[in-house]
Amino acid sequence: MNRTTQSHKPKVLLDRDIQNPRFDAGTLFEVLADDPYESKVKVQSLDPGDSGVILCNREILREVTSLEALVLLPVKPVRNRLKIYRDQEWLKEIPVISENKRVVVKDKFEGIVKFKGVVREYGPGIRFIVEIQDGTNDPIKRKQCFSIQDLRLLEGREIYHGISLCHLSAWPNYAAVVMVQLHMAEGIEKE
């Protein structure tokens, strides 16, 4: 176990760059000491290979849950963690994405989460083993390991699988066009 999973201390995300070349915006820290009357907080990096301790201005730190910290930890470069953190919809998906959930991988492939957890060979933090639904029959080729930056929930999203609606509308088979239009509208919310 690493210190990220052992400790119940608050976790924080560096919201912008500081004058320390070791830490970029998006670095995850664990709070070691926090005096509410002080403007600075003593924090330690959670990134593997760097257990640096610094005093950091509290106004540039954003608190994250332990689950969010574990899921964001594998995201590289660390600046990409901010993109996820600032996208409230994406952040809300973190606890929802679990085994057997349908996801979009790298904005283009549909997949099913087969495992959510620590994969020691890839380092600390939570990763996702996803079975890509691309039509191949080889289950080994289809299962791949991803961090949260490559995944979004499929619910409410459309994947075109490389076929645009304008190509389909030119087909003489009207039933095929209607079926595809209905499939594409499944994720649209009704008012």
KEDOLUM-768353 format. One record per residue (C-alpha): residue in one letter; residue number from 1; y, x, z. Coordinates in steps of 0.5 Angstrom, whole numbers, plus 500, padded with zeros to 3 digits. Layout:
// KEDOLUM-768353
  aa    i    v    u    w
   A  NUM    Y    X    Z
...
//
This chain:
// KEDOLUM-768353
  aa    i    v    u    w
   M    1  500  500  500
   N    2  507  502  499
   R    3  513  501  503
   T    4  515  496  499
   T    5  510  491  501
   Q    6  509  494  508
   S    7  516  493  511
   H    8  520  486  512
   K    9  526  489  512
   P   10  531  486  507
   K   11  531  488  500
   V   12  538  489  496
   L   13  539  491  488
   L   14  545  495  486
   D   15  550  491  482
   R   16  554  496  479
   D   17  554  504  478
   I   18  556  508  484
   Q   19  559  515  484
   N   20  552  518  485
   P   21  548  520  479
   R   22  541  519  482
   F   23  542  511  483
   D   24  544  507  477
   A   25  546  500  477
   G   26  539  496  478
   T   27  536  501  483
   L   28  533  497  488
   F   29  534  499  496
   E   30  531  497  503
   V   31  536  496  508
   L   32  535  501  514
   A   33  541  500  518
   D   34  546  494  517
   D   35  552  494  522
   P   36  556  487  520
   Y   37  562  491  523
   E   38  561  497  518
   S   39  563  496  511
   K   40  557  501  509
   V   41  550  500  509
   K   42  544  505  510
   V   43  539  504  504
   Q   44  533  507  502
   S   45  531  507  494
   L   46  524  503  493
   D   47  523  507  486
   P   48  517  511  486
   G   49  519  518  487
   D   50  525  517  490
   S   51  526  516  497
   G   52  533  518  497
   V   53  537  515  503
   I   54  545  513  502
   L   55  551  509  505
   C   56  553  504  500
   N   57  558  499  500
   R   58  556  492  502
   E   59  560  489  497
   I   60  556  492  491
   L   61  549  490  494
   R   62  546  484  492
   E   63  540  481  497
   V   64  533  479  493
   T   65  527  477  496
   S   66  521  481  498
   L   67  517  478  492
   E   68  523  479  487
   A   69  524  486  489
   L   70  516  487  488
   V   71  517  484  481
   L   72  523  487  479
   L   73  521  494  481
   P   74  516  496  475
   V   75  522  494  470
   K   76  525  500  467
   P   77  530  502  465
   V   78  533  500  472
   R   79  539  497  469
   N   80  534  491  466
   R   81  533  489  473
   L   82  541  486  473
   K   83  539  482  467
   I   84  534  479  470
   Y   85  537  478  477
   R   86  544  475  473
   D   87  540  470  469
   Q   88  539  465  475
   E   89  534  461  470
   W   90  529  467  469
   L   91  530  469  477
   K   92  527  462  479
   E   93  521  463  474
   I   94  519  469  478
   P   95  515  465  484
   V   96  513  460  478
   I   97  509  465  474
   S   98  502  465  476
   E   99  495  465  474
   N  100  493  460  468
   K  101  501  459  467
   R  102  503  459  459
   V  103  508  464  458
   V  104  512  467  452
   V  105  511  475  451
   K  106  517  479  448
   D  107  520  473  446
   K  108  514  472  440
   F  109  507  471  443
   E  110  504  466  447
   G  111  500  468  453
   I  112  496  466  459
   V  113  497  469  465
   K  114  490  472  468
   F  115  493  476  474
   K  116  499  477  478
   G  117  499  483  483
   V  118  499  490  484
   V  119  496  494  478
   R  120  495  501  481
   E  121  494  505  475
   Y  122  501  503  473
   G  123  505  504  479
   P  124  508  500  485
   G  125  510  493  484
   I  126  508  486  481
   R  127  505  486  474
   F  128  502  481  470
   I  129  495  481  466
   V  130  496  476  460
   E  131  491  474  455
   I  132  495  474  448
   Q  133  494  467  444
   D  134  494  470  437
   G  135  488  468  434
   T  136  484  474  435
   N  137  477  473  438
   D  138  477  480  442
   P  139  478  479  449
   I  140  479  486  451
   K  141  485  487  445
   R  142  488  480  448
   K  143  489  482  455
   Q  144  495  487  456
   C  145  499  489  462
   F  146  507  487  463
   S  147  512  487  467
   I  148  517  481  468
   Q  149  522  483  463
   D  150  517  482  458
   L  151  515  475  460
   R  152  518  468  460
   L  153  515  461  462
   L  154  513  457  456
   E  155  515  450  458
   G  156  521  448  455
   R  157  521  454  450
   E  158  519  454  442
   I  159  515  459  439
   Y  160  515  458  431
   H  161  509  463  430
   G  162  512  466  424
   I  163  513  459  420
   S  164  520  456  419
   L  165  521  449  419
   C  166  524  449  412
   H  167  518  452  409
   L  168  514  447  412
   S  169  518  441  409
   A  170  517  444  402
   W  171  509  442  403
   P  172  507  436  400
   N  173  503  434  406
   Y  174  508  429  410
   A  175  503  429  415
   A  176  503  436  416
   V  177  510  436  417
   V  178  511  431  422
   M  179  505  434  426
   V  180  509  441  426
   Q  181  516  437  428
   L  182  512  433  434
   H  183  509  440  436
   M  184  516  443  436
   A  185  520  437  440
   E  186  515  438  446
   G  187  519  442  450
   I  188  525  438  449
   E  189  528  434  455
   K  190  529  427  454
   E  191  536  424  457
//
